[in-house]
Amino acid sequence: MAASGIDFDVRVHDLRHAHASLLLAGGSDLKSVMDRMGHAQITTTQKYLHTLPDADHKNLAALDRIPKPAPGQPDPDS
């Protein structure tokens, strides 16, 4: 590790964890990350969600991006 300048142990598992976490933080959906990581169960991939401190903010921002009916127009979902 000395040649890399990293002063702590890094395992392949750590790199996979970082990769999945960065994909999710960047906006990839859970199913795509599951497929990319080769996980058989979505619950395995869900374990990486704990690393996303701004997940709730992103979820609320996603709701804000949903088009709303124009004033005076009926809501198609009602």
C-alpha positions as CSV (number, residue, x, y, z in Angstrom):
1,M,0.0,0.0,0.0
2,A,2.9,2.4,0.5
3,A,3.3,3.0,-3.2
4,S,-0.3,4.2,-3.5
5,G,0.0,6.6,-0.6
6,I,-2.9,4.9,1.2
7,D,-2.0,4.4,4.9
8,F,-4.9,2.0,5.7
9,D,-5.9,-1.4,4.6
10,V,-8.2,-1.6,1.6
11,R,-9.9,-4.8,0.7
12,V,-11.7,-5.7,-2.5
13,H,-14.9,-5.7,-0.5
14,D,-14.3,-2.1,0.5
15,L,-13.8,-1.1,-3.1
16,R,-17.1,-2.9,-4.1
17,H,-18.9,-1.1,-1.2
18,A,-17.5,2.3,-2.3
19,H,-18.5,1.6,-5.9
20,A,-22.1,0.7,-5.0
21,S,-22.4,3.6,-2.6
22,L,-21.1,6.1,-5.2
23,L,-23.5,4.7,-7.9
24,L,-26.5,5.2,-5.5
25,A,-25.3,8.6,-4.4
26,G,-25.0,9.6,-8.1
27,G,-28.6,8.7,-8.7
28,S,-28.5,5.1,-10.0
29,D,-31.5,3.1,-9.2
30,L,-31.3,0.2,-6.8
31,K,-32.2,-2.5,-9.4
32,S,-29.4,-1.3,-11.7
33,V,-26.9,-1.3,-8.9
34,M,-28.1,-4.8,-7.9
35,D,-27.5,-6.1,-11.4
36,R,-24.1,-4.4,-11.7
37,M,-22.9,-5.8,-8.4
38,G,-24.2,-9.3,-9.1
39,H,-26.5,-9.4,-6.1
40,A,-29.2,-12.1,-6.2
41,Q,-31.3,-10.3,-3.7
42,I,-32.3,-6.6,-3.6
43,T,-31.9,-6.7,0.2
44,T,-28.2,-7.2,-0.3
45,T,-28.0,-4.0,-2.3
46,Q,-30.2,-2.1,0.1
47,K,-27.4,-2.4,2.7
48,Y,-25.5,0.2,0.8
49,L,-28.2,2.9,1.3
50,H,-27.0,3.7,4.8
51,T,-24.1,5.5,3.3
52,L,-26.3,8.2,1.7
53,P,-26.7,11.1,4.1
54,D,-28.6,13.2,1.7
55,A,-31.0,10.5,0.5
56,D,-34.1,12.1,2.1
57,H,-33.2,15.5,0.5
58,K,-32.9,13.8,-2.9
59,N,-36.3,12.0,-2.4
60,L,-38.0,15.3,-1.6
61,A,-36.4,17.0,-4.6
62,A,-37.6,14.1,-6.8
63,L,-41.2,14.8,-5.6
64,D,-40.7,18.5,-6.4
65,R,-39.8,17.6,-10.0
66,I,-43.2,15.8,-10.7
67,P,-45.3,18.0,-13.0
68,K,-48.3,19.5,-11.3
69,P,-51.6,20.3,-13.0
70,A,-52.0,23.9,-14.1
71,P,-54.3,26.0,-12.0
72,G,-57.9,25.3,-12.9
73,Q,-57.1,22.0,-14.6
74,P,-58.4,18.7,-13.1
75,D,-55.9,16.4,-11.4
76,P,-55.7,13.3,-13.6
77,D,-55.1,11.2,-10.5
78,S,-58.3,12.1,-8.6
